Amino acid sequence: MNLTHLMQRIRLGEDSTLELKQITLRDGKNLEPHPDGLSDELAAMGNASGGLMVFGVDDKTRTVTGIPAEHLDRVETWLTAICTDRIKPPLEVVTHHLELLDASGQLQAVIVAEVPRSLWVHQSANGYFKRIGHAKREMQPDMLARLFQQRSQARIVRFEEQVVPKAHFDDLDALLLRRFIKPDQGDIITQLARLHLIDNRDGEALPTIAGVLLCTLDPAKWLRNAEILVVAHTGVRNDPNEQIDAQEIRGPLDRQILDAFHLCAVI
């Protein structure tokens, strides 16, 4: 994340994809803003074009106020709980712990939450909201119906063609990529995009789920449980008391499958 660009955006104030939030601790235990209102703000952003929500910046003065270092984990947990428990379906956000300069030139800790443009329509604590300009607006029935229709059509995108959060083109292994490249079929990016191993968005090549599974040395680094667990028993039942061996197979998906068959044949 480009901190210079982020600070420039903060100085210019909130817009349709930037929300600033000051974090306040009340009575030594309660965090503000109120979770219900914050859930509305987060869902509104996901129901629109997505964007950034910066925690630790005063939205009125646009100054960095920060979050005490000892409360960073607490704020992170609080934010995750709001996205999970007060928004339906749960909203997935990517968080970054960063340090920004305050008005006196001191570094202050902040949390930046990347809110994606969701494939779903999210209901928050007080209803259905969509971000319009720099504010949330409750959606009227006709707008809500159109958004449900648009998002349902967007979900036609196949699972394996979805972009993997936090994965970058440089994470793809050059030798594994070489298997899919033909010398007379155009440039590398075009070929990989044609095979849906990457999604070339706005000039940036981002790995898809298929790309991570087939072209990284350890897909489980980005995709939880992208591995095969092989367990052998003396009998035909799945009984832990009869287990004689167990192995965790990782690596590119095709190699996992071959290793699993080989291991089963040996056992």
C-alpha positions as CSV (number, residue, x, y, z in Angstrom):
1,M,0.0,0.0,0.0
2,N,1.4,3.4,-1.0
3,L,1.4,5.4,2.2
4,T,2.1,8.7,0.4
5,H,-1.0,8.2,-1.8
6,L,-3.0,7.2,1.3
7,M,-2.0,10.3,3.2
8,Q,-2.9,12.4,0.2
9,R,-6.4,10.9,0.1
10,I,-6.8,11.4,3.8
11,R,-5.9,15.1,3.4
12,L,-8.5,15.5,0.7
13,G,-11.2,13.9,2.8
14,E,-13.8,11.2,2.4
15,D,-15.2,10.2,-1.0
16,S,-17.2,7.3,-2.4
17,T,-14.4,4.8,-1.7
18,L,-12.8,6.3,1.4
19,E,-14.2,6.4,5.0
20,L,-12.3,7.8,8.0
21,K,-13.1,6.7,11.5
22,Q,-11.7,7.9,14.8
23,I,-11.5,5.1,17.5
24,T,-12.5,6.1,21.0
25,L,-12.3,3.9,24.1
26,R,-15.2,4.7,26.6
27,D,-15.2,3.7,30.2
28,G,-12.0,1.7,29.6
29,K,-13.9,-1.0,27.8
30,N,-16.3,0.1,25.1
31,L,-15.1,1.0,21.6
32,E,-16.7,3.7,19.5
33,P,-18.1,4.2,16.9
34,H,-21.1,2.0,17.8
35,P,-20.9,-1.4,16.1
36,D,-24.4,-1.1,14.6
37,G,-23.6,2.1,12.8
38,L,-20.2,0.8,11.7
39,S,-21.8,-2.3,10.3
40,D,-24.1,-0.1,8.2
41,E,-21.0,1.8,6.9
42,L,-19.1,-1.3,6.0
43,A,-22.0,-3.0,4.3
44,A,-22.9,0.1,2.4
45,M,-19.3,0.2,1.0
46,G,-19.5,-3.5,0.1
47,N,-22.9,-3.0,-1.6
48,A,-21.4,-0.2,-3.7
49,S,-17.9,-0.2,-5.3
50,G,-15.9,-1.2,-2.2
51,G,-13.1,1.0,-0.8
52,L,-10.9,1.7,2.2
53,M,-12.0,2.4,5.8
54,V,-9.2,3.9,7.8
55,F,-9.5,3.5,11.6
56,G,-7.5,6.0,13.6
57,V,-8.2,9.2,11.6
58,D,-10.7,12.0,12.6
59,D,-13.1,12.4,9.7
60,K,-13.9,16.0,10.6
61,T,-10.3,17.4,10.9
62,R,-8.7,14.7,8.7
63,T,-5.9,14.4,11.2
64,V,-4.3,11.1,12.2
65,T,-5.2,10.4,15.9
66,G,-4.0,6.8,15.9
67,I,-4.8,3.7,17.9
68,P,-2.8,2.8,21.0
69,A,-0.5,-0.1,20.2
70,E,-1.9,-2.1,23.1
71,H,-5.4,-1.9,21.6
72,L,-4.6,-2.8,18.0
73,D,-5.4,-6.5,18.4
74,R,-8.6,-5.6,20.3
75,V,-9.8,-3.2,17.5
76,E,-9.0,-5.9,14.9
77,T,-11.0,-8.5,16.8
78,W,-13.9,-6.0,17.3
79,L,-13.9,-5.2,13.6
80,T,-13.9,-8.8,12.6
81,A,-16.8,-9.6,14.9
82,I,-18.8,-6.7,13.4
83,C,-18.2,-8.0,9.9
84,T,-19.1,-11.5,10.9
85,D,-22.0,-11.1,13.4
86,R,-23.7,-7.9,12.4
87,I,-23.6,-8.2,8.6
88,K,-25.5,-10.9,6.7
89,P,-24.0,-12.6,4.8
90,P,-20.7,-11.9,6.5
91,L,-18.5,-9.3,4.8
92,E,-14.9,-10.3,4.2
93,V,-12.4,-7.5,4.6
94,V,-8.6,-7.4,4.4
95,T,-6.9,-5.4,7.2
96,H,-3.5,-3.7,7.3
97,H,-1.8,-2.4,10.4
98,L,0.2,0.7,9.4
99,E,1.9,3.7,10.9
100,L,1.0,7.2,9.6
101,L,2.5,10.6,10.6
102,D,0.2,12.8,12.8
103,A,0.2,16.6,12.8
104,S,3.3,16.8,15.0
105,G,5.3,14.4,12.8
106,Q,4.9,11.4,15.2
107,L,4.1,8.0,13.9
108,Q,0.7,6.7,15.0
109,A,-0.7,3.2,14.4
110,V,-3.8,2.9,12.3
111,I,-5.8,0.0,10.8
112,V,-6.8,0.2,7.1
113,A,-9.6,-2.2,6.1
114,E,-10.0,-3.0,2.4
115,V,-13.7,-3.6,1.7
116,P,-14.3,-5.4,-1.6
117,R,-17.0,-4.8,-4.0
118,S,-19.0,-7.8,-2.9
119,L,-20.7,-10.4,-5.1
120,W,-23.5,-10.4,-2.5
121,V,-26.0,-7.9,-1.1
122,H,-25.3,-7.4,2.6
123,Q,-27.8,-6.5,5.3
124,S,-26.4,-4.7,8.3
125,A,-27.8,-3.9,11.7
126,N,-30.2,-1.2,10.6
127,G,-31.2,-2.5,7.1
128,Y,-29.8,-2.4,3.6
129,F,-27.5,0.5,2.7
130,K,-25.4,1.6,-0.2
131,R,-22.6,4.1,-0.3
132,I,-23.5,7.1,-2.5
133,G,-20.8,9.8,-2.6
134,H,-19.2,10.0,0.8
135,A,-22.3,8.8,2.8
136,K,-24.4,5.7,3.2
137,R,-28.0,5.7,2.0
138,E,-30.7,3.3,2.9
139,M,-31.8,1.5,-0.3
140,Q,-35.4,1.8,-1.3
141,P,-37.2,-1.4,-2.6
142,D,-36.6,-0.7,-6.3
143,M,-32.9,0.0,-5.8
144,L,-32.6,-3.1,-3.6
145,A,-34.3,-5.3,-6.2
146,R,-32.0,-4.0,-9.0
147,L,-28.9,-4.7,-6.8
148,F,-30.0,-8.2,-6.0
149,Q,-30.5,-8.9,-9.7
150,Q,-27.1,-7.4,-10.6
151,R,-25.2,-9.3,-7.9
152,S,-26.9,-12.6,-8.7
153,Q,-25.7,-12.2,-12.3
154,A,-22.2,-11.3,-11.2
155,R,-22.0,-14.6,-9.2
156,I,-22.1,-16.5,-12.5
157,V,-18.3,-16.1,-12.4
158,R,-16.9,-19.6,-11.8
159,F,-15.4,-20.3,-8.4
160,E,-11.9,-21.1,-9.8
161,E,-11.8,-17.8,-11.8
162,Q,-12.2,-15.6,-8.7
163,V,-9.1,-13.5,-7.7
164,V,-7.3,-14.7,-4.5
165,P,-6.9,-11.9,-1.9
166,K,-3.3,-11.0,-1.1
167,A,-1.9,-13.1,-3.9
168,H,0.3,-11.3,-6.5
169,F,1.6,-12.3,-9.9
170,D,5.2,-12.6,-8.4
171,D,3.9,-15.4,-6.1
172,L,3.4,-17.7,-9.2
173,D,6.3,-20.0,-9.8
174,A,8.0,-19.5,-13.1
175,L,8.7,-23.2,-13.7
176,L,5.1,-24.1,-13.0
177,L,3.8,-21.4,-15.2
178,R,6.0,-22.6,-18.1
179,R,3.8,-25.7,-18.4
180,F,0.9,-23.5,-19.6
181,I,2.9,-21.2,-22.0
182,K,3.2,-21.9,-25.7
183,P,5.7,-19.9,-27.8
184,D,3.3,-19.1,-30.7
185,Q,0.2,-18.2,-28.7
186,G,0.9,-14.6,-27.7
187,D,2.4,-12.9,-24.7
188,I,2.5,-14.6,-21.3
189,I,-0.2,-12.5,-19.6
190,T,-2.7,-13.0,-22.5
191,Q,-2.2,-16.8,-22.4
192,L,-2.5,-17.1,-18.7
193,A,-5.7,-14.9,-18.7
194,R,-7.1,-17.0,-21.5
195,L,-6.7,-20.1,-19.3
196,H,-8.2,-18.2,-16.3
197,L,-5.0,-18.6,-14.3
198,I,-4.9,-14.9,-13.8
199,D,-7.4,-12.0,-14.0
200,N,-5.9,-9.1,-15.8
201,R,-7.7,-6.2,-14.0
202,D,-7.0,-2.6,-14.9
203,G,-3.6,-3.7,-16.2
204,E,-2.7,-5.6,-13.1
205,A,-2.3,-9.4,-13.4
206,L,-3.9,-11.0,-10.3
207,P,-3.8,-14.8,-9.6
208,T,-7.1,-16.6,-9.6
209,I,-7.9,-19.6,-7.4
210,A,-7.0,-21.9,-10.4
211,G,-3.7,-20.1,-10.8
212,V,-2.8,-20.4,-7.1
213,L,-3.7,-24.1,-7.0
214,L,-1.8,-25.0,-10.1
215,C,1.1,-22.5,-10.2
216,T,2.3,-21.9,-6.7
217,L,4.6,-24.2,-4.6
218,D,2.3,-24.0,-1.5
219,P,-1.4,-23.0,-2.3
220,A,-2.3,-23.4,1.3
221,K,-0.4,-20.2,2.0
222,W,-3.3,-18.3,0.4
223,L,-6.1,-20.9,0.3
224,R,-6.8,-22.6,3.7
225,N,-7.0,-26.4,3.5
226,A,-5.7,-26.5,-0.1
227,E,-4.0,-29.8,0.8
228,I,-4.8,-33.5,0.9
229,L,-4.8,-35.5,4.2
230,V,-4.2,-39.2,3.6
231,V,-4.9,-41.5,6.5
232,A,-4.4,-45.3,6.5
233,H,-6.2,-47.8,8.8
234,T,-5.8,-51.5,9.4
235,G,-9.5,-52.1,8.8
236,V,-12.2,-50.6,6.6
237,R,-13.6,-48.2,9.2
238,N,-12.5,-44.7,10.0
239,D,-11.5,-45.6,13.5
240,P,-8.6,-43.6,15.1
241,N,-7.7,-46.6,17.1
242,E,-6.9,-48.5,13.9
243,Q,-4.9,-45.7,12.3
244,I,-1.5,-46.8,11.1
245,D,-0.3,-43.8,9.1
246,A,-1.2,-40.2,8.2
247,Q,0.4,-37.7,5.9
248,E,-0.3,-34.2,4.8
249,I,0.3,-33.7,1.0
250,R,0.9,-30.1,-0.1
251,G,2.2,-28.4,-3.3
252,P,0.6,-27.7,-6.7
253,L,-2.8,-29.4,-7.1
254,D,-1.8,-31.8,-9.8
255,R,1.2,-32.9,-7.8
256,Q,-0.9,-33.4,-4.7
257,I,-3.2,-35.8,-6.7
258,L,-0.3,-37.8,-8.1
259,D,1.4,-38.0,-4.7
260,A,-1.9,-39.1,-3.0
261,F,-2.3,-41.9,-5.5
262,H,1.3,-43.0,-5.1
263,L,1.1,-42.9,-1.3
264,C,-2.2,-44.9,-1.4
265,A,-0.6,-47.5,-3.6
266,V,2.4,-47.8,-1.3
267,I,0.3,-48.2,1.8
